[in-house]
Amino acid sequence: MKLADWARKQGIDYKTAYRLYRSGKFPRPTEQLPTGTILVHELPTKTNNAVLYGRVSSSDQKNDLERQMQRLRDYAAIHGLKVVQEVQEVGSGLNGHRKKLLKILADPSISIIVVEHRDRLARFGAEFVSASLVAADRQLLIINQAECDDDLVQDMLDVLTSFCARLYGKRSAKNRAKRALEATKDVD
């Protein structure tokens, strides 16, 4: 539809809509024709397509990965999600070089990404991934939110986990970080 029609439908003035377009802050995809006419494209309709994403850090945790995927399947079945793909990945949560995850994030036909814990998606920056999905009218479902509600404590745990992973290896880093955090609580 034309920009003027879209502005009228939204109840705003054409000049306001044009300023939004010129500033690059327009909330929908737009296109300017060679004649100068600005067309506003409709947003794609949201589907119920879901991808189940499971990740473990090392290959000796394959059994854990299969149990994780079964819990994701159960959650999807209970909540009526249409599972179009199941992705299992073995890789570190500390870096963003996981090809399968990047492929899922780049696919616009997927509306919902389901993970068991926030750190299964990414150790750091899961909030940014979630925000970018919301901006694209997509959703990240984390089925186990009971990890830690205090952001500062969670950030400290993530930093300690990262340091411990570098010092002691990736295998028992999370447990060592928890013990280090508990030791600081005992001192207080």
C-alpha positions in Angstrom: 0.0 0.0 0.0 1.1 3.6 -0.5 2.7 5.5 2.3 -0.2 8.0 2.5 -2.7 5.2 2.8 -0.7 3.5 5.5 -0.4 6.8 7.4 -4.2 7.4 7.2 -4.8 3.8 8.4 -2.5 4.3 11.4 -4.1 7.7 12.2 -1.0 9.7 11.7 -0.2 12.6 9.4 1.6 11.8 6.0 4.4 14.1 7.0 5.1 12.2 10.1 5.2 8.9 8.2 7.5 10.4 5.6 9.9 11.6 8.3 9.9 8.1 9.8 10.7 6.8 6.3 13.5 9.3 5.7 15.1 8.7 9.1 15.2 4.9 8.6 13.0 4.3 11.6 10.0 3.1 9.7 8.4 0.1 11.5 7.7 -1.9 8.3 9.6 -2.9 5.1 9.3 -0.1 2.5 10.3 0.3 -1.1 10.5 3.5 -3.2 9.6 3.1 -6.9 11.4 5.0 -9.7 8.4 7.3 -9.9 9.0 8.3 -6.3 6.0 6.5 -4.8 6.8 4.9 -1.4 5.2 1.5 -0.9 4.8 0.0 2.6 4.9 -3.8 2.6 2.9 -5.9 5.0 4.7 -7.9 7.7 4.8 -11.6 7.1 2.2 -13.5 9.0 3.4 -15.2 12.1 3.5 -19.0 12.0 3.6 -21.6 14.8 6.8 -23.1 13.3 9.2 -24.0 16.1 12.7 -25.3 16.2 14.0 -27.3 19.2 17.6 -26.4 19.9 19.7 -28.5 22.2 23.4 -28.0 23.0 26.1 -29.6 25.1 29.7 -28.5 25.6 31.5 -31.8 24.9 31.0 -35.0 23.0 31.1 -37.1 26.1 27.7 -35.5 27.1 25.8 -37.1 24.2 23.4 -38.9 26.6 22.6 -35.5 28.3 21.9 -34.1 24.9 19.3 -36.8 24.0 17.6 -36.3 27.4 17.6 -32.5 26.8 16.0 -33.0 23.4 13.3 -35.3 24.9 12.4 -32.6 27.5 12.1 -30.1 24.6 9.8 -32.5 22.6 7.6 -32.9 25.7 7.3 -29.1 26.2 6.5 -28.6 22.5 3.8 -31.3 22.6 2.2 -29.9 25.7 2.1 -26.3 24.3 0.9 -27.3 20.9 3.9 -26.1 18.9 4.5 -27.3 15.4 8.0 -28.6 15.4 9.6 -28.3 12.0 13.2 -29.0 13.0 15.2 -30.4 15.8 18.8 -29.2 16.1 21.4 -30.8 18.2 24.8 -29.2 18.6 28.1 -30.0 20.4 30.0 -26.8 21.1 31.1 -24.2 23.6 28.5 -21.7 24.9 31.3 -19.1 25.3 31.7 -18.3 21.6 29.3 -17.6 18.8 30.8 -19.9 16.2 28.0 -22.5 16.1 27.0 -22.9 12.5 23.7 -24.7 13.2 22.5 -22.0 15.6 23.4 -19.2 13.2 21.5 -21.0 10.4 18.4 -21.1 12.7 18.7 -17.5 13.6 19.0 -16.5 9.9 15.9 -18.4 8.8 12.9 -16.1 8.8 10.4 -18.9 8.3 11.0 -20.0 11.9 8.8 -18.1 14.4 9.8 -19.8 17.6 13.1 -21.2 18.9 12.8 -23.4 22.0 15.7 -24.0 24.4 15.9 -25.6 27.8 18.1 -23.1 29.6 19.3 -19.6 28.6 22.9 -20.8 28.7 22.1 -23.6 26.2 21.6 -20.9 23.6 24.5 -18.7 24.6 26.5 -18.2 27.8 26.7 -14.4 27.2 24.3 -12.3 25.2 21.2 -14.4 25.1 19.2 -11.3 25.9 20.5 -9.6 22.8 19.5 -12.7 20.7 16.0 -12.6 22.3 15.6 -8.9 21.6 16.6 -9.2 18.0 14.1 -12.1 17.5 11.3 -10.0 19.1 12.2 -7.1 16.8 11.7 -9.5 13.8 8.4 -10.7 15.3 9.9 -14.0 16.3 10.1 -15.6 19.8 12.7 -17.3 22.0 11.1 -19.7 24.5 13.2 -20.8 27.5 11.4 -23.6 29.2 13.4 -23.5 32.5 13.6 -19.9 33.7 14.3 -20.9 37.3 18.1 -20.4 37.0 18.7 -17.0 38.6 16.5 -13.9 38.7 19.1 -11.4 39.9 20.9 -10.0 36.8 24.0 -9.0 38.7 24.4 -12.4 40.3 23.9 -14.1 36.9 26.4 -11.8 35.2 29.0 -12.5 37.9 28.3 -16.3 37.6 28.8 -16.0 33.8 32.1 -14.1 34.2 33.4 -16.6 36.8 32.4 -19.5 34.5 34.3 -17.9 31.6 37.4 -17.4 33.7 37.2 -20.9 35.2 36.7 -22.4 31.7 40.0 -20.8 30.6 41.8 -21.8 33.8 40.6 -25.4 34.3 39.2 -26.4 31.0 35.6 -26.3 29.9 34.3 -29.5 31.5 33.8 -28.6 35.2 33.9 -24.8 34.8 30.3 -24.2 35.8 30.6 -26.2 39.0 33.9 -24.5 40.0 32.3 -21.1 39.4 29.4 -22.0 41.6 31.7 -23.1 44.3 33.7 -19.9 44.0 30.5 -17.9 44.2 29.4 -19.8 47.3 32.8 -19.3 48.9 32.4 -15.5 48.6 28.9 -15.7 50.1 30.3 -17.6 53.1 32.9 -14.9 53.7 30.2 -12.2 53.9 
